């Protein structure tokens, strides 16, 4: 398979014809990501983050007749406004016992179908820190906090065009499946950051007001190839869909290495996200990475 590459441009609409729907758009390589230069091969750009040199024709190779353009945005237009709205809803729920769902529409949960050929997915793993001790100290109070967290975080998954693959007892693993890998990767990071913001500014303050256990989470994410298979046990009638792939395994291992309320991503996701996220990503020292990942680079998102 051809390696996927990300190019970031500043776009400017030069003209638009409402009768034909055609527009002329000027693309300029984003100076936040690239340093420009000239040599015998022509104009080139050096990616400041990936440390690679790319000529202009390579940057533009993804554009042209027949190349599809995708629109994929979250139903949450402003994470800050969403968190504020959920804060008041959760306060009301804990006061009167009535759940008020978000006003935004989320993508419905969908189940994966077996696909032996496989394809690329974005995976995110979220886990509650110290859940065993919290459950042991007061199981009823913890279960109430846990139920609210899973419901609210699961709602965000749908808002960012994802779906929950499975719950883990202390969190969940979710995925985003979309033909536009750039939109997918950006949404995956946005989802993880939004989950932490929602927990910090909405869920935990609401829980604290009712003397329920506050929660901390770890979030890991990565992107890559996976195969969806149906697992069966004919003699018992057991059947389920399972997902196999290094990206999924890495997302879980990366999450397990996180400190509380931090998101970390793998290099295969890092190299495909927008420069706006790259500016907020910092490589984790080798001592802080999972040993099972060897030299594979991991980045924390600030």
FIMI-902946 format. One record per residue (C-alpha): x, y, z. Coordinates in nm, 4 decimals. Layout:
// residues N
- X,Y,Z;
...
// end
This chain:
// residues 302
- 0.0000,0.0000,0.0000;
- 0.1149,0.3525,-0.0772;
- 0.2129,0.5462,0.2335;
- -0.0297,0.8222,0.3220;
- 0.1054,1.1762,0.3503;
- -0.0445,1.4952,0.4850;
- 0.0020,1.8391,0.3292;
- -0.1210,2.1575,0.4988;
- -0.2193,2.4643,0.2995;
- -0.3648,2.8059,0.3605;
- -0.6636,2.8340,0.1275;
- -0.7957,3.1505,-0.0312;
- -1.0973,3.1649,-0.2635;
- -1.0055,3.3786,-0.5645;
- -1.3438,3.3608,-0.7372;
- -1.6738,3.1769,-0.7217;
- -1.9439,3.1328,-0.9858;
- -2.2826,3.0672,-0.8179;
- -2.4357,2.9585,-1.1486;
- -2.1915,2.6726,-1.2070;
- -2.0832,2.6173,-0.8487;
- -1.7208,2.6343,-0.9567;
- -1.4581,2.8179,-0.7568;
- -1.0932,2.9058,-0.8066;
- -0.8979,2.8461,-0.4875;
- -0.5416,2.9549,-0.4175;
- -0.3370,2.7139,-0.2071;
- -0.0273,2.8261,-0.0200;
- 0.1824,2.5761,0.1794;
- 0.1272,2.6677,0.5434;
- 0.4369,2.8539,0.6716;
- 0.3692,2.7185,1.0205;
- 0.4612,2.3767,0.8837;
- 0.7057,2.4427,0.6000;
- 1.0268,2.6330,0.5281;
- 1.0538,2.7244,0.1598;
- 1.3661,2.6855,-0.0509;
- 1.4981,2.6599,-0.4077;
- 1.7538,2.4304,-0.5690;
- 1.8222,2.2734,-0.9065;
- 1.5124,2.0564,-0.8661;
- 1.2873,2.3590,-0.8266;
- 1.0869,2.4942,-0.5333;
- 1.0880,2.2720,-0.2275;
- 0.9463,2.2799,0.1235;
- 1.0972,2.1331,0.4388;
- 0.8456,1.9956,0.6876;
- 0.9528,2.1442,1.0209;
- 0.7916,1.8619,1.2200;
- 0.8683,1.5507,1.0144;
- 1.2060,1.6821,0.8933;
- 1.1473,1.5820,0.5318;
- 1.2080,1.7756,0.2102;
- 0.9252,1.7791,-0.0431;
- 0.9136,1.9462,-0.3836;
- 0.6147,2.1573,-0.4771;
- 0.4820,1.9111,-0.7350;
- 0.4810,1.6407,-0.4680;
- 0.2816,1.8608,-0.2330;
- 0.0253,1.9230,-0.5046;
- 0.0086,1.5627,-0.6236;
- -0.3044,1.4986,-0.4195;
- -0.5040,1.7568,-0.6134;
- -0.6472,1.7264,-0.9601;
- -0.9422,1.6048,-1.1674;
- -1.1243,1.3092,-1.0168;
- -0.9753,1.3496,-0.6681;
- -1.2646,1.3424,-0.4166;
- -1.3050,1.6158,-0.1568;
- -1.4700,1.5263,0.1734;
- -1.6439,1.7306,0.4380;
- -1.6372,1.5790,0.7851;
- -1.6901,1.7959,1.0872;
- -1.8122,1.7261,1.4391;
- -2.1683,1.8135,1.5337;
- -2.0104,1.9996,1.8271;
- -1.9238,2.3395,1.6793;
- -1.7543,2.4718,1.9939;
- -1.6131,2.2389,2.2580;
- -1.6197,2.5181,2.5163;
- -1.9864,2.5978,2.4527;
- -2.0738,2.2277,2.4533;
- -1.8977,2.1718,2.7853;
- -2.0771,2.4686,2.9403;
- -2.4146,2.3380,2.8214;
- -2.3452,1.9875,2.9526;
- -2.2355,2.1303,3.2872;
- -2.5773,2.2819,3.3522;
- -2.7513,1.9650,3.2258;
- -2.5499,1.7400,3.4577;
- -2.6123,1.9683,3.7550;
- -2.9844,1.9480,3.6809;
- -2.9718,1.5701,3.6423;
- -2.8003,1.5173,3.9766;
- -3.0472,1.7563,4.1392;
- -3.3780,1.6207,4.0020;
- -3.2764,1.2841,3.8567;
- -3.3760,1.3540,3.4953;
- -3.1316,1.3129,3.2086;
- -3.1321,1.5889,2.9466;
- -2.9460,1.4852,2.6291;
- -2.7286,1.7243,2.4273;
- -2.9101,1.9412,2.1755;
- -2.6605,1.8411,1.9050;
- -2.7282,1.5275,1.7010;
- -2.4664,1.2528,1.7300;
- -2.3852,0.9872,1.4734;
- -2.5789,0.6712,1.5671;
- -2.3805,0.3748,1.6929;
- -2.2972,0.1373,1.4089;
- -2.1514,-0.2121,1.4174;
- -1.8596,-0.3222,1.2047;
- -1.9004,-0.5903,0.9421;
- -1.6400,-0.8593,0.8786;
- -1.3839,-0.7430,0.6239;
- -1.0931,-0.9807,0.5745;
- -0.9197,-0.7398,0.3355;
- -0.8937,-0.4773,0.6085;
- -0.8512,-0.0997,0.5928;
- -0.7230,0.1939,0.7956;
- -0.8987,0.3095,1.1126;
- -0.8398,0.5625,1.3852;
- -0.8561,0.4070,1.7337;
- -0.8889,0.5761,2.0715;
- -0.8624,0.4065,2.4110;
- -0.9966,0.5762,2.7255;
- -0.9524,0.4363,3.0746;
- -1.0390,0.5552,3.4252;
- -0.7376,0.5885,3.6548;
- -0.7513,0.3976,3.9854;
- -1.0951,0.2553,3.9199;
- -1.0373,-0.0584,4.1291;
- -0.9638,0.1415,4.4456;
- -1.2516,0.3806,4.3809;
- -1.4969,0.0942,4.3294;
- -1.3721,-0.0834,4.6425;
- -1.4182,0.2219,4.8644;
- -1.7795,0.2888,4.7603;
- -1.9111,0.0782,4.4739;
- -2.2509,0.2495,4.4474;
- -2.1054,0.6002,4.4362;
- -1.8392,0.4942,4.1858;
- -2.0942,0.3235,3.9617;
- -2.2998,0.6419,3.9490;
- -1.9938,0.8473,3.8508;
- -1.8850,0.5804,3.6011;
- -2.2268,0.5641,3.4368;
- -2.2293,0.9392,3.3823;
- -1.8742,0.9444,3.2444;
- -1.9311,0.6613,2.9948;
- -2.2576,0.8142,2.8764;
- -2.1127,1.1630,2.8300;
- -1.7874,1.0440,2.6718;
- -1.9782,0.8020,2.4500;
- -2.1946,1.0910,2.3325;
- -1.8815,1.2800,2.2315;
- -1.7656,0.9784,2.0304;
- -2.0838,1.0070,1.8239;
- -2.0475,1.3831,1.7915;
- -1.7039,1.3280,1.6344;
- -1.8342,1.0690,1.3839;
- -1.6997,0.7724,1.5760;
- -1.8436,0.4566,1.7288;
- -1.7663,0.2546,2.0403;
- -1.5925,-0.0730,1.9588;
- -1.6305,-0.2094,2.3113;
- -1.6479,-0.1053,2.6747;
- -1.3731,-0.2367,2.8995;
- -1.5255,-0.2144,3.2478;
- -1.3133,0.0914,3.3250;
- -1.3557,0.2814,2.9993;
- -1.3937,0.2049,2.6307;
- -1.2227,0.1638,2.2956;
- -1.3711,0.3606,2.0067;
- -1.2890,0.4051,1.6402;
- -1.3460,0.6433,1.3517;
- -1.3898,0.5012,1.0037;
- -1.3946,0.7497,0.7146;
- -1.2462,0.7679,0.3613;
- -1.0800,1.1037,0.4347;
- -0.7823,1.0090,0.6502;
- -0.6897,1.3722,0.7178;
- -1.0339,1.4570,0.8541;
- -1.0391,1.1278,1.0435;
- -0.7039,1.1877,1.2144;
- -0.7881,1.5453,1.3098;
- -1.1241,1.4343,1.4514;
- -0.9592,1.1580,1.6539;
- -0.7284,1.4002,1.8336;
- -1.0084,1.6550,1.8750;
- -1.2249,1.3843,2.0327;
- -0.9613,1.2892,2.2883;
- -0.8866,1.6474,2.3870;
- -1.2592,1.7247,2.4128;
- -1.3151,1.4233,2.6397;
- -1.0574,1.5523,2.8863;
- -1.2017,1.9049,2.8736;
- -1.5532,1.7722,2.9324;
- -1.4344,1.5702,3.2310;
- -1.2371,1.8550,3.3847;
- -1.4880,2.1360,3.3342;
- -1.8259,1.9632,3.3388;
- -1.8426,1.6071,3.4719;
- -1.6119,1.6362,3.7722;
- -1.7528,1.9681,3.9008;
- -2.1038,1.8179,3.8843;
- -1.9921,1.5027,4.0672;
- -1.8099,1.7016,4.3332;
- -2.1239,1.9044,4.4129;
- -2.3030,1.5792,4.5036;
- -2.0052,1.4321,4.6923;
- -1.9620,1.1631,4.4271;
- -1.6138,1.0379,4.3320;
- -1.4314,1.2606,4.0840;
- -1.2646,1.0676,3.8043;
- -0.9389,1.0925,3.6118;
- -0.8834,0.9374,3.2713;
- -0.6022,0.8395,3.0381;
- -0.6445,0.8671,2.6609;
- -0.4346,0.7008,2.3906;
- -0.4888,0.7059,2.0142;
- -0.3285,0.5869,1.6926;
- -0.4060,0.5284,1.3262;
- -0.3434,0.2347,1.0989;
- -0.4478,-0.0842,0.9254;
- -0.6839,-0.3328,1.0868;
- -0.8834,-0.6378,0.9840;
- -1.2383,-0.7030,1.1034;
- -1.3154,-1.0726,1.1502;
- -1.6047,-1.2776,1.2767;
- -1.5023,-1.5168,1.5545;
- -1.7225,-1.8220,1.5994;
- -1.7432,-2.1287,1.8213;
- -1.9771,-2.3597,1.6269;
- -2.0381,-2.6097,1.9057;
- -2.1705,-2.3418,2.1427;
- -2.3183,-2.1012,1.8926;
- -2.0910,-1.8172,2.0062;
- -2.0279,-1.5485,1.7437;
- -1.8771,-1.2017,1.7620;
- -1.6953,-0.9420,1.5559;
- -1.3326,-0.8771,1.6520;
- -1.0754,-0.6295,1.5245;
- -0.7086,-0.7164,1.4719;
- -0.4432,-0.4539,1.4096;
- -0.1265,-0.2958,1.5418;
- -0.2888,0.0495,1.5563;
- -0.5535,-0.0753,1.7988;
- -0.2948,-0.2491,2.0158;
- -0.0744,0.0606,2.0167;
- -0.3617,0.2891,2.1161;
- -0.4272,0.0741,2.4238;
- -0.0598,0.0523,2.5201;
- -0.0131,0.4270,2.4725;
- -0.3148,0.4971,2.6935;
- -0.1742,0.2730,2.9671;
- 0.1452,0.4816,2.9755;
- -0.0372,0.8147,3.0206;
- -0.0477,1.0140,3.3415;
- -0.3970,1.1183,3.4585;
- -0.5950,1.3489,3.2295;
- -0.3479,1.3454,2.9435;
- -0.3806,1.2389,2.5819;
- -0.1000,1.0729,2.3911;
- -0.0834,0.9664,2.0278;
- 0.1375,0.7377,1.8211;
- 0.3685,0.8495,1.5420;
- 0.1488,0.7049,1.2652;
- -0.1292,0.9379,1.3792;
- 0.1048,1.2288,1.4553;
- 0.2396,1.2498,1.1003;
- -0.1123,1.2775,0.9525;
- -0.2673,1.5493,1.1704;
- -0.3024,1.9186,1.0921;
- -0.0222,2.1566,1.1851;
- -0.2520,2.3078,1.4478;
- -0.2279,1.9796,1.6395;
- 0.1409,1.9329,1.5625;
- 0.2084,2.2610,1.7396;
- 0.0457,2.1136,2.0492;
- 0.2248,1.7779,2.0305;
- 0.5467,1.7048,2.2224;
- 0.7497,1.3865,2.1973;
- 0.7457,1.1682,2.5076;
- 1.0950,1.0718,2.6309;
- 1.1899,0.7080,2.5860;
- 1.1638,0.6525,2.9617;
- 0.7949,0.7501,2.9502;
- 0.6979,0.5287,2.6547;
- 0.5657,0.1713,2.6781;
- 0.8635,-0.0643,2.6540;
- 0.6549,-0.2994,2.4385;
- 0.6506,-0.0358,2.1625;
- 1.0287,-0.0316,2.1332;
- 1.1536,0.2768,1.9486;
- 0.8062,0.3757,1.8245;
- 0.7554,0.7476,1.8939;
- 0.4740,0.8721,2.1163;
- 0.3569,1.2316,2.1610;
- 0.1527,1.4031,2.4306;
- -0.1062,1.6598,2.3316;
- -0.1069,1.9755,2.5422;
// end
